[in-house]
Amino acid sequence: MTDGTYLGPQPVAEVPDLAGPLRDVLAQWDDVRTWISGLPGITRVFLVGAGGSYLNVQAAQYVLDTGARVPAAAVNSDEFYFRAPPSVGPGALVLLLSGAGETPETVRAAEWAASRGAAVACVTLKATSPVAHAAGKVFAGGSGDANQVLLQFVALALLEREGRDVGAELAALRALPAALETGVRAFEERAAEVVSVMKDVPVTHVIASGPLFGPASVLTSCYLQEMQWMNAMTINADEFFQGPFEVIDDTTRTIVFLGEDATRPMGERVRTFLDKYSGPTCYLDTRNLEMPGIAPGQRAFVSPLVVSALVARLAAHYAAQRGYALAGRRYMWTVDYAITG
């Protein structure tokens, strides 16, 4: 089937320590807000990354899109470099996300932005990585979930800079470690059910909107395509009705992410259609998630971070039930696909 690592069906991997890295990263809020408040002027924000890192800046972009006056754009690292936006320069803030900090495209984007005089910061797991070296400021988390908190810290610091009270959001992030741990462990049975329904479909359609589009795309692009060699795609809930819904019939199976943010009606419209015309549909509705300690008004804010962790658990169950280890690759890191230009 693939050149990946086939082990056969296995027990699902244990839930890792989720709360510890989150508790550790909370202490960085003062550093983030101090750096942001000290910038001389911010006229535009670029959120830059490649692959899963590009997809994982979407939640922070949503916070900025819905709360900040300064315009923000999420851009793939090489798109950013080759497009070379003229607005990148003094007054621009370029925030890069890179897990290990070694993605060549992201390093090049950081170097180019710095050469233009932009304020450049990176969020990464390794404070001494090439991306960190290219950036003017480094925020390092101890896990992917912790890096998501750092991205939200930057977004909140930008809102605070504009005079917005972000105390409620900060309280939600401080409550996140326990809420995330509880929510993920409570999701385990549901994760196994979803994968049992979806693990053998010829094409996996995942539909989402708003800040959940990022984690939904991580599921399709990073986990299913990259690690399970399954044909998969993420569809925006509105774009679903601009063509993709024509492939739906009573044999198709679909995953739908439903959030609690302002874009939820888009997902509800999808549910109405699929319940009438589709085969089995697996709904991941954040309204059903346990989030102890999170104020009702902040559930939409923290949901993308919780869902990102749930997506990782779905991946673990895919690996267990399908038998393909998440570590296997056919091309990535095994053949030459160096950047050019």
Secondary structure as the mmCIF struct_conf table of DSSP 4:
data_model
#
loop_
_struct_conf.conf_type_id
_struct_conf.id
_struct_conf.beg_label_comp_id
_struct_conf.beg_label_asym_id
_struct_conf.beg_label_seq_id
_struct_conf.end_label_comp_id
_struct_conf.end_label_asym_id
_struct_conf.end_label_seq_id
BEND BEND1 ASP A 3 GLY A 4
STRN STRN1 TYR A 6 TYR A 6
BEND BEND2 PRO A 9 PRO A 9
HELX_LH_PP_P HELX_LH_PP_P1 PRO A 11 VAL A 15
HELX_RH_AL_P HELX_RH_AL_P1 ALA A 19 VAL A 25
HELX_RH_3T_P HELX_RH_3T_P1 LEU A 26 GLN A 28
HELX_RH_AL_P HELX_RH_AL_P2 TRP A 29 GLY A 38
BEND BEND3 LEU A 39 PRO A 40
BEND BEND4 THR A 43 THR A 43
STRN STRN2 ARG A 44 GLY A 49
TURN_TY1_P TURN_TY1_P1 GLY A 51 GLY A 51
HELX_RH_AL_P HELX_RH_AL_P3 GLY A 52 LEU A 55
TURN_TY1_P TURN_TY1_P2 ASN A 56 VAL A 57
HELX_RH_AL_P HELX_RH_AL_P4 GLN A 58 GLY A 67
BEND BEND5 ARG A 69 VAL A 70
STRN STRN3 ALA A 72 ASN A 76
HELX_RH_AL_P HELX_RH_AL_P5 SER A 77 ARG A 83
TURN_TY1_P TURN_TY1_P3 PRO A 86 SER A 87
BEND BEND6 GLY A 89 GLY A 89
TURN_TY1_P TURN_TY1_P4 PRO A 90 GLY A 91
STRN STRN4 ALA A 92 SER A 98
BEND BEND7 GLY A 99 GLY A 101
HELX_RH_AL_P HELX_RH_AL_P6 PRO A 104 SER A 115
TURN_TY1_P TURN_TY1_P5 ARG A 116 GLY A 117
STRN STRN5 ALA A 119 THR A 124
BEND BEND8 LEU A 125 LEU A 125
TURN_TY1_P TURN_TY1_P6 ALA A 127 THR A 128
BEND BEND9 SER A 129 SER A 129
HELX_RH_AL_P HELX_RH_AL_P7 PRO A 130 ALA A 134
BEND BEND10 ALA A 135 GLY A 136
STRN STRN6 LYS A 137 ALA A 140
BEND BEND11 GLY A 142 SER A 143
HELX_RH_AL_P HELX_RH_AL_P8 GLY A 144 ARG A 161
TURN_TY1_P TURN_TY1_P7 GLU A 162 GLY A 163
HELX_RH_AL_P HELX_RH_AL_P9 GLY A 167 MET A 198
TURN_TY1_P TURN_TY1_P8 LYS A 199 ASP A 200
BEND BEND12 PRO A 202 VAL A 203
STRN STRN7 THR A 204 ALA A 208
HELX_RH_3T_P HELX_RH_3T_P2 GLY A 210 LEU A 212
HELX_RH_AL_P HELX_RH_AL_P10 PHE A 213 SER A 217
HELX_RH_PI_P HELX_RH_PI_P1 VAL A 218 MET A 227
HELX_RH_AL_P HELX_RH_AL_P11 GLN A 228 GLN A 228
STRN STRN8 ALA A 232 ASN A 236
TURN_TY1_P TURN_TY1_P9 ALA A 237 ASP A 238
HELX_RH_3T_P HELX_RH_3T_P3 GLU A 239 GLN A 242
TURN_TY1_P TURN_TY1_P10 GLY A 243 GLY A 243
HELX_RH_3T_P HELX_RH_3T_P4 PRO A 244 VAL A 247
TURN_TY1_P TURN_TY1_P11 ASP A 250 THR A 251
STRN STRN9 THR A 254 LEU A 258
BEND BEND13 GLU A 260 ASP A 261
TURN_TY1_P TURN_TY1_P12 ALA A 262 THR A 263
HELX_RH_AL_P HELX_RH_AL_P12 ARG A 264 TYR A 277
BEND BEND14 GLY A 279 GLY A 279
STRN STRN10 THR A 281 ASP A 285
HELX_RH_3T_P HELX_RH_3T_P5 THR A 286 ASN A 288
BEND BEND15 LEU A 289 LEU A 289
TURN_TY1_P TURN_TY1_P13 PRO A 292 GLY A 293
HELX_RH_3T_P HELX_RH_3T_P6 PRO A 296 GLN A 298
HELX_RH_AL_P HELX_RH_AL_P13 ARG A 299 ARG A 322
STRN STRN11 TYR A 324 TYR A 324
TURN_TY1_P TURN_TY1_P14 LEU A 326 ALA A 327
BEND BEND16 ARG A 330 TYR A 331
TURN_TY1_P TURN_TY1_P15 MET A 332 THR A 334
BEND BEND17 VAL A 335 VAL A 335
#
